[in-house]
Structures are given as structure tokens and as C-alpha cells.
Amino acid sequence: MGQETRNKLTDYWKTHAVEGENEYAMLLPRAYYSASLDVFLTARFSAH
């Protein structure tokens, strides 16, 4: 996940009532995992 994407994501969270470091700390790793999984699955299944 690039810096620009992370900035857009955190801006979105700010406008949708995500507050405090604890909430960001829970959401950001999940976003990275989801993005990584999406890249992996796309690469894995588009090759066939």
C-alpha cells in the first residue's frame, strides 16, 4: 500500500467517525493485509 493510498484511507476514516490512535491501530494492519491478499490472489488466479 503506497503512501498516497494510505493518506486517502486515513482521510476517509477521519470523515467517517474513526477517532483515536487505538482505532487507527486496529484498522491500518487490516487494510494492509487486505491489500496484500488482493494482490496475491490477483496474481495467483489471473495466471491461469
PDB file of N, H, CA, C and O in Angstrom:
ATOM      1  N   MET A   1       0.848  -1.162   0.000  1.00  0.00           N
ATOM      2  CA  MET A   1       0.000   0.000   0.000  1.00  0.00           C
ATOM      3  C   MET A   1       0.894   1.225   0.000  1.00  0.00           C
ATOM      4  O   MET A   1       1.759   1.376   0.862  1.00  0.00           O
ATOM      5  N   GLY A   2       0.681   2.091  -0.967  1.00  0.00           N
ATOM      6  H   GLY A   2      -0.022   1.968  -1.667  1.00  0.00           H
ATOM      7  CA  GLY A   2       1.505   3.283  -1.071  1.00  0.00           C
ATOM      8  C   GLY A   2       1.062   4.391  -0.121  1.00  0.00           C
ATOM      9  O   GLY A   2      -0.028   4.353   0.449  1.00  0.00           O
ATOM     10  N   GLN A   3       1.927   5.358   0.027  1.00  0.00           N
ATOM     11  H   GLN A   3       2.813   5.389  -0.436  1.00  0.00           H
ATOM     12  CA  GLN A   3       1.649   6.467   0.943  1.00  0.00           C
ATOM     13  C   GLN A   3       0.392   7.234   0.514  1.00  0.00           C
ATOM     14  O   GLN A   3      -0.412   7.625   1.360  1.00  0.00           O
ATOM     15  N   GLU A   4       0.223   7.449  -0.782  1.00  0.00           N
ATOM     16  H   GLU A   4       0.876   7.132  -1.469  1.00  0.00           H
ATOM     17  CA  GLU A   4      -0.956   8.176  -1.261  1.00  0.00           C
ATOM     18  C   GLU A   4      -2.248   7.435  -0.907  1.00  0.00           C
ATOM     19  O   GLU A   4      -3.228   8.045  -0.481  1.00  0.00           O
ATOM     20  N   THR A   5      -2.233   6.128  -1.089  1.00  0.00           N
ATOM     21  H   THR A   5      -1.437   5.633  -1.435  1.00  0.00           H
ATOM     22  CA  THR A   5      -3.407   5.321  -0.748  1.00  0.00           C
ATOM     23  C   THR A   5      -3.673   5.359   0.747  1.00  0.00           C
ATOM     24  O   THR A   5      -4.819   5.471   1.180  1.00  0.00           O
ATOM     25  N   ARG A   6      -2.604   5.264   1.535  1.00  0.00           N
ATOM     26  H   ARG A   6      -1.673   5.173   1.183  1.00  0.00           H
ATOM     27  CA  ARG A   6      -2.769   5.324   2.993  1.00  0.00           C
ATOM     28  C   ARG A   6      -3.347   6.668   3.413  1.00  0.00           C
ATOM     29  O   ARG A   6      -4.214   6.721   4.285  1.00  0.00           O
ATOM     30  N   ASN A   7      -2.883   7.751   2.807  1.00  0.00           N
ATOM     31  H   ASN A   7      -2.179   7.708   2.098  1.00  0.00           H
ATOM     32  CA  ASN A   7      -3.409   9.075   3.138  1.00  0.00           C
ATOM     33  C   ASN A   7      -4.894   9.178   2.796  1.00  0.00           C
ATOM     34  O   ASN A   7      -5.676   9.721   3.576  1.00  0.00           O
ATOM     35  N   LYS A   8      -5.281   8.660   1.637  1.00  0.00           N
ATOM     36  H   LYS A   8      -4.646   8.219   1.002  1.00  0.00           H
ATOM     37  CA  LYS A   8      -6.693   8.689   1.251  1.00  0.00           C
ATOM     38  C   LYS A   8      -7.536   7.874   2.220  1.00  0.00           C
ATOM     39  O   LYS A   8      -8.635   8.278   2.598  1.00  0.00           O
ATOM     40  N   LEU A   9      -7.013   6.733   2.614  1.00  0.00           N
ATOM     41  H   LEU A   9      -6.120   6.405   2.307  1.00  0.00           H
ATOM     42  CA  LEU A   9      -7.733   5.868   3.538  1.00  0.00           C
ATOM     43  C   LEU A   9      -7.912   6.531   4.897  1.00  0.00           C
ATOM     44  O   LEU A   9      -9.009   6.510   5.454  1.00  0.00           O
ATOM     45  N   THR A  10      -6.857   7.112   5.431  1.00  0.00           N
ATOM     46  H   THR A  10      -5.966   7.128   4.978  1.00  0.00           H
ATOM     47  CA  THR A  10      -6.980   7.765   6.733  1.00  0.00           C
ATOM     48  C   THR A  10      -7.868   9.006   6.641  1.00  0.00           C
ATOM     49  O   THR A  10      -8.581   9.317   7.595  1.00  0.00           O
ATOM     50  N   ASP A  11      -7.840   9.719   5.517  1.00  0.00           N
ATOM     51  H   ASP A  11      -7.261   9.466   4.742  1.00  0.00           H
ATOM     52  CA  ASP A  11      -8.758  10.850   5.329  1.00  0.00           C
ATOM     53  C   ASP A  11     -10.201  10.369   5.333  1.00  0.00           C
ATOM     54  O   ASP A  11     -11.069  11.007   5.930  1.00  0.00           O
ATOM     55  N   TYR A  12     -10.458   9.256   4.673  1.00  0.00           N
ATOM     56  H   TYR A  12      -9.753   8.738   4.188  1.00  0.00           H
ATOM     57  CA  TYR A  12     -11.800   8.672   4.653  1.00  0.00           C
ATOM     58  C   TYR A  12     -12.231   8.298   6.067  1.00  0.00           C
ATOM     59  O   TYR A  12     -13.355   8.588   6.478  1.00  0.00           O
ATOM     60  N   TRP A  13     -11.347   7.663   6.796  1.00  0.00           N
ATOM     61  H   TRP A  13     -10.435   7.427   6.462  1.00  0.00           H
ATOM     62  CA  TRP A  13     -11.681   7.274   8.158  1.00  0.00           C
ATOM     63  C   TRP A  13     -12.002   8.483   9.026  1.00  0.00           C
ATOM     64  O   TRP A  13     -12.915   8.435   9.850  1.00  0.00           O
ATOM     65  N   LYS A  14     -11.248   9.575   8.841  1.00  0.00           N
ATOM     66  H   LYS A  14     -10.506   9.614   8.172  1.00  0.00           H
ATOM     67  CA  LYS A  14     -11.485  10.790   9.626  1.00  0.00           C
ATOM     68  C   LYS A  14     -12.894  11.331   9.385  1.00  0.00           C
ATOM     69  O   LYS A  14     -13.540  11.813  10.316  1.00  0.00           O
ATOM     70  N   THR A  15     -13.372  11.254   8.145  1.00  0.00           N
ATOM     71  H   THR A  15     -12.847  10.863   7.389  1.00  0.00           H
ATOM     72  CA  THR A  15     -14.695  11.789   7.826  1.00  0.00           C
ATOM     73  C   THR A  15     -15.817  10.815   8.176  1.00  0.00           C
ATOM     74  O   THR A  15     -16.993  11.163   8.070  1.00  0.00           O
ATOM     75  N   HIS A  16     -15.466   9.608   8.588  1.00  0.00           N
ATOM     76  H   HIS A  16     -14.511   9.326   8.675  1.00  0.00           H
ATOM     77  CA  HIS A  16     -16.469   8.609   8.932  1.00  0.00           C
ATOM     78  C   HIS A  16     -16.322   8.126  10.370  1.00  0.00           C
ATOM     79  O   HIS A  16     -16.492   6.943  10.663  1.00  0.00           O
ATOM     80  N   ALA A  17     -16.007   9.050  11.250  1.00  0.00           N
ATOM     81  H   ALA A  17     -15.869  10.012  11.013  1.00  0.00           H
ATOM     82  CA  ALA A  17     -16.052   8.851  12.704  1.00  0.00           C
ATOM     83  C   ALA A  17     -15.049   7.849  13.266  1.00  0.00           C
ATOM     84  O   ALA A  17     -15.291   7.264  14.322  1.00  0.00           O
ATOM     85  N   VAL A  18     -13.937   7.646  12.583  1.00  0.00           N
ATOM     86  H   VAL A  18     -13.740   8.121  11.726  1.00  0.00           H
ATOM     87  CA  VAL A  18     -12.862   6.862  13.201  1.00  0.00           C
ATOM     88  C   VAL A  18     -12.021   7.849  13.995  1.00  0.00           C
ATOM     89  O   VAL A  18     -11.499   8.820  13.449  1.00  0.00           O
ATOM     90  N   GLU A  19     -11.899   7.590  15.275  1.00  0.00           N
ATOM     91  H   GLU A  19     -12.324   6.801  15.719  1.00  0.00           H
ATOM     92  CA  GLU A  19     -11.198   8.522  16.146  1.00  0.00           C
ATOM     93  C   GLU A  19     -10.210   7.779  17.029  1.00  0.00           C
ATOM     94  O   GLU A  19     -10.429   6.628  17.406  1.00  0.00           O
ATOM     95  N   GLY A  20      -9.154   8.438  17.339  1.00  0.00           N
ATOM     96  H   GLY A  20      -8.976   9.373  17.033  1.00  0.00           H
ATOM     97  CA  GLY A  20      -8.192   7.914  18.287  1.00  0.00           C
ATOM     98  C   GLY A  20      -7.191   6.946  17.687  1.00  0.00           C
ATOM     99  O   GLY A  20      -7.455   6.264  16.697  1.00  0.00           O
ATOM    100  N   GLU A  21      -6.049   6.916  18.317  1.00  0.00           N
ATOM    101  H   GLU A  21      -5.834   7.471  19.121  1.00  0.00           H
ATOM    102  CA  GLU A  21      -4.957   6.066  17.843  1.00  0.00           C
ATOM    103  C   GLU A  21      -5.306   4.585  17.908  1.00  0.00           C
ATOM    104  O   GLU A  21      -4.865   3.809  17.060  1.00  0.00           O
ATOM    105  N   ASN A  22      -6.085   4.190  18.896  1.00  0.00           N
ATOM    106  H   ASN A  22      -6.443   4.821  19.584  1.00  0.00           H
ATOM    107  CA  ASN A  22      -6.425   2.775  19.027  1.00  0.00           C
ATOM    108  C   ASN A  22      -7.224   2.269  17.833  1.00  0.00           C
ATOM    109  O   ASN A  22      -6.973   1.170  17.338  1.00  0.00           O
ATOM    110  N   GLU A  23      -8.187   3.068  17.369  1.00  0.00           N
ATOM    111  H   GLU A  23      -8.391   3.960  17.771  1.00  0.00           H
ATOM    112  CA  GLU A  23      -8.982   2.642  16.225  1.00  0.00           C
ATOM    113  C   GLU A  23      -8.132   2.562  14.962  1.00  0.00           C
ATOM    114  O   GLU A  23      -8.249   1.608  14.192  1.00  0.00           O
ATOM    115  N   TYR A  24      -7.273   3.563  14.745  1.00  0.00           N
ATOM    116  H   TYR A  24      -7.177   4.338  15.370  1.00  0.00           H
ATOM    117  CA  TYR A  24      -6.378   3.524  13.592  1.00  0.00           C
ATOM    118  C   TYR A  24      -5.418   2.340  13.687  1.00  0.00           C
ATOM    119  O   TYR A  24      -5.113   1.692  12.686  1.00  0.00           O
ATOM    120  N   ALA A  25      -4.952   2.069  14.897  1.00  0.00           N
ATOM    121  H   ALA A  25      -5.200   2.596  15.710  1.00  0.00           H
ATOM    122  CA  ALA A  25      -4.031   0.949  15.104  1.00  0.00           C
ATOM    123  C   ALA A  25      -4.689  -0.382  14.772  1.00  0.00           C
ATOM    124  O   ALA A  25      -4.005  -1.317  14.354  1.00  0.00           O
ATOM    125  N   MET A  26      -5.995  -0.485  14.948  1.00  0.00           N
ATOM    126  H   MET A  26      -6.551   0.274  15.287  1.00  0.00           H
ATOM    127  CA  MET A  26      -6.698  -1.723  14.609  1.00  0.00           C
ATOM    128  C   MET A  26      -6.996  -1.790  13.108  1.00  0.00           C
ATOM    129  O   MET A  26      -6.918  -2.867  12.517  1.00  0.00           O
ATOM    130  N   LEU A  27      -7.333  -0.672  12.491  1.00  0.00           N
ATOM    131  H   LEU A  27      -7.396   0.203  12.971  1.00  0.00           H
ATOM    132  CA  LEU A  27      -7.762  -0.677  11.100  1.00  0.00           C
ATOM    133  C   LEU A  27      -6.620  -0.760  10.095  1.00  0.00           C
ATOM    134  O   LEU A  27      -6.739  -1.458   9.088  1.00  0.00           O
ATOM    135  N   LEU A  28      -5.538  -0.074  10.344  1.00  0.00           N
ATOM    136  H   LEU A  28      -5.442   0.493  11.162  1.00  0.00           H
ATOM    137  CA  LEU A  28      -4.462   0.001   9.361  1.00  0.00           C
ATOM    138  C   LEU A  28      -3.841  -1.356   9.039  1.00  0.00           C
ATOM    139  O   LEU A  28      -3.662  -1.653   7.857  1.00  0.00           O
ATOM    140  N   PRO A  29      -3.503  -2.198  10.018  1.00  0.00           N
ATOM    141  CA  PRO A  29      -2.967  -3.523   9.661  1.00  0.00           C
ATOM    142  C   PRO A  29      -3.960  -4.361   8.856  1.00  0.00           C
ATOM    143  O   PRO A  29      -3.563  -5.123   7.975  1.00  0.00           O
ATOM    144  N   ARG A  30      -5.228  -4.220   9.157  1.00  0.00           N
ATOM    145  H   ARG A  30      -5.550  -3.601   9.873  1.00  0.00           H
ATOM    146  CA  ARG A  30      -6.247  -4.954   8.392  1.00  0.00           C
ATOM    147  C   ARG A  30      -6.294  -4.476   6.954  1.00  0.00           C
ATOM    148  O   ARG A  30      -6.475  -5.276   6.036  1.00  0.00           O
ATOM    149  N   ALA A  31      -6.135  -3.186   6.754  1.00  0.00           N
ATOM    150  H   ALA A  31      -5.988  -2.536   7.500  1.00  0.00           H
ATOM    151  CA  ALA A  31      -6.129  -2.643   5.393  1.00  0.00           C
ATOM    152  C   ALA A  31      -4.913  -3.145   4.627  1.00  0.00           C
ATOM    153  O   ALA A  31      -5.021  -3.511   3.456  1.00  0.00           O
ATOM    154  N   TYR A  32      -3.757  -3.162   5.283  1.00  0.00           N
ATOM    155  H   TYR A  32      -3.669  -2.865   6.233  1.00  0.00           H
ATOM    156  CA  TYR A  32      -2.546  -3.684   4.633  1.00  0.00           C
ATOM    157  C   TYR A  32      -2.717  -5.156   4.280  1.00  0.00           C
ATOM    158  O   TYR A  32      -2.348  -5.583   3.186  1.00  0.00           O
ATOM    159  N   TYR A  33      -3.275  -5.930   5.201  1.00  0.00           N
ATOM    160  H   TYR A  33      -3.576  -5.584   6.090  1.00  0.00           H
ATOM    161  CA  TYR A  33      -3.489  -7.354   4.956  1.00  0.00           C
ATOM    162  C   TYR A  33      -4.433  -7.557   3.777  1.00  0.00           C
ATOM    163  O   TYR A  33      -4.174  -8.383   2.901  1.00  0.00           O
ATOM    164  N   SER A  34      -5.520  -6.806   3.757  1.00  0.00           N
ATOM    165  H   SER A  34      -5.731  -6.135   4.468  1.00  0.00           H
ATOM    166  CA  SER A  34      -6.490  -6.928   2.669  1.00  0.00           C
ATOM    167  C   SER A  34      -5.867  -6.574   1.329  1.00  0.00           C
ATOM    168  O   SER A  34      -6.100  -7.260   0.333  1.00  0.00           O
ATOM    169  N   ALA A  35      -5.079  -5.515   1.299  1.00  0.00           N
ATOM    170  H   ALA A  35      -4.890  -4.958   2.108  1.00  0.00           H
ATOM    171  CA  ALA A  35      -4.422  -5.104   0.057  1.00  0.00           C
ATOM    172  C   ALA A  35      -3.424  -6.161  -0.395  1.00  0.00           C
ATOM    173  O   ALA A  35      -3.340  -6.469  -1.584  1.00  0.00           O
ATOM    174  N   SER A  36      -2.674  -6.714   0.539  1.00  0.00           N
ATOM    175  H   SER A  36      -2.742  -6.463   1.504  1.00  0.00           H
ATOM    176  CA  SER A  36      -1.692  -7.752   0.200  1.00  0.00           C
ATOM    177  C   SER A  36      -2.374  -9.015  -0.296  1.00  0.00           C
ATOM    178  O   SER A  36      -1.920  -9.635  -1.257  1.00  0.00           O
ATOM    179  N   LEU A  37      -3.448  -9.392   0.348  1.00  0.00           N
ATOM    180  H   LEU A  37      -3.817  -8.888   1.129  1.00  0.00           H
ATOM    181  CA  LEU A  37      -4.190 -10.580  -0.056  1.00  0.00           C
ATOM    182  C   LEU A  37      -4.780 -10.390  -1.449  1.00  0.00           C
ATOM    183  O   LEU A  37      -4.754 -11.312  -2.265  1.00  0.00           O
ATOM    184  N   ASP A  38      -5.306  -9.214  -1.722  1.00  0.00           N
ATOM    185  H   ASP A  38      -5.327  -8.466  -1.059  1.00  0.00           H
ATOM    186  CA  ASP A  38      -5.871  -8.925  -3.030  1.00  0.00           C
ATOM    187  C   ASP A  38      -4.805  -9.032  -4.117  1.00  0.00           C
ATOM    188  O   ASP A  38      -5.059  -9.606  -5.176  1.00  0.00           O
ATOM    189  N   VAL A  39      -3.632  -8.494  -3.870  1.00  0.00           N
ATOM    190  H   VAL A  39      -3.425  -8.027  -3.010  1.00  0.00           H
ATOM    191  CA  VAL A  39      -2.532  -8.578  -4.839  1.00  0.00           C
ATOM    192  C   VAL A  39      -2.135 -10.033  -5.053  1.00  0.00           C
ATOM    193  O   VAL A  39      -1.934 -10.460  -6.190  1.00  0.00           O
ATOM    194  N   PHE A  40      -2.021 -10.792  -3.975  1.00  0.00           N
ATOM    195  H   PHE A  40      -2.184 -10.444  -3.051  1.00  0.00           H
ATOM    196  CA  PHE A  40      -1.648 -12.194  -4.076  1.00  0.00           C
ATOM    197  C   PHE A  40      -2.672 -12.982  -4.877  1.00  0.00           C
ATOM    198  O   PHE A  40      -2.307 -13.724  -5.788  1.00  0.00           O
ATOM    199  N   LEU A  41      -3.947 -12.830  -4.548  1.00  0.00           N
ATOM    200  H   LEU A  41      -4.244 -12.227  -3.807  1.00  0.00           H
ATOM    201  CA  LEU A  41      -4.988 -13.586  -5.231  1.00  0.00           C
ATOM    202  C   LEU A  41      -5.097 -13.198  -6.698  1.00  0.00           C
ATOM    203  O   LEU A  41      -5.316 -14.055  -7.554  1.00  0.00           O
ATOM    204  N   THR A  42      -4.948 -11.933  -6.986  1.00  0.00           N
ATOM    205  H   THR A  42      -4.770 -11.237  -6.290  1.00  0.00           H
ATOM    206  CA  THR A  42      -4.990 -11.484  -8.381  1.00  0.00           C
ATOM    207  C   THR A  42      -3.859 -12.094  -9.162  1.00  0.00           C
ATOM    208  O   THR A  42      -4.064 -12.581 -10.273  1.00  0.00           O
ATOM    209  N   ALA A  43      -2.665 -12.078  -8.600  1.00  0.00           N
ATOM    210  H   ALA A  43      -2.499 -11.682  -7.697  1.00  0.00           H
ATOM    211  CA  ALA A  43      -1.507 -12.653  -9.285  1.00  0.00           C
ATOM    212  C   ALA A  43      -1.650 -14.165  -9.417  1.00  0.00           C
ATOM    213  O   ALA A  43      -1.297 -14.733 -10.451  1.00  0.00           O
ATOM    214  N   ARG A  44      -2.149 -14.801  -8.409  1.00  0.00           N
ATOM    215  H   ARG A  44      -2.435 -14.340  -7.569  1.00  0.00           H
ATOM    216  CA  ARG A  44      -2.258 -16.265  -8.383  1.00  0.00           C
ATOM    217  C   ARG A  44      -3.289 -16.778  -9.379  1.00  0.00           C
ATOM    218  O   ARG A  44      -3.036 -17.738 -10.106  1.00  0.00           O
ATOM    219  N   PHE A  45      -4.441 -16.141  -9.408  1.00  0.00           N
ATOM    220  H   PHE A  45      -4.647 -15.361  -8.817  1.00  0.00           H
ATOM    221  CA  PHE A  45      -5.530 -16.690 -10.219  1.00  0.00           C
ATOM    222  C   PHE A  45      -5.652 -16.075 -11.607  1.00  0.00           C
ATOM    223  O   PHE A  45      -6.346 -16.626 -12.462  1.00  0.00           O
ATOM    224  N   SER A  46      -5.003 -14.966 -11.844  1.00  0.00           N
ATOM    225  H   SER A  46      -4.439 -14.519 -11.150  1.00  0.00           H
ATOM    226  CA  SER A  46      -5.057 -14.409 -13.203  1.00  0.00           C
ATOM    227  C   SER A  46      -4.023 -15.068 -14.111  1.00  0.00           C
ATOM    228  O   SER A  46      -4.067 -14.897 -15.329  1.00  0.00           O
ATOM    229  N   ALA A  47      -3.094 -15.819 -13.525  1.00  0.00           N
ATOM    230  H   ALA A  47      -3.058 -15.958 -12.535  1.00  0.00           H
ATOM    231  CA  ALA A  47      -2.064 -16.507 -14.312  1.00  0.00           C
ATOM    232  C   ALA A  47      -2.623 -17.750 -14.996  1.00  0.00           C
ATOM    233  O   ALA A  47      -2.017 -18.266 -15.935  1.00  0.00           O
ATOM    234  N   HIS A  48      -3.764 -18.230 -14.536  1.00  0.00           N
ATOM    235  H   HIS A  48      -4.257 -17.811 -13.773  1.00  0.00           H
ATOM    236  CA  HIS A  48      -4.342 -19.475 -15.091  1.00  0.00           C
ATOM    237  C   HIS A  48      -5.353 -19.195 -16.133  1.00  0.00           C
ATOM    238  O   HIS A  48      -5.931 -20.124 -16.697  1.00  0.00           O
TER     239      HIS A  48
END
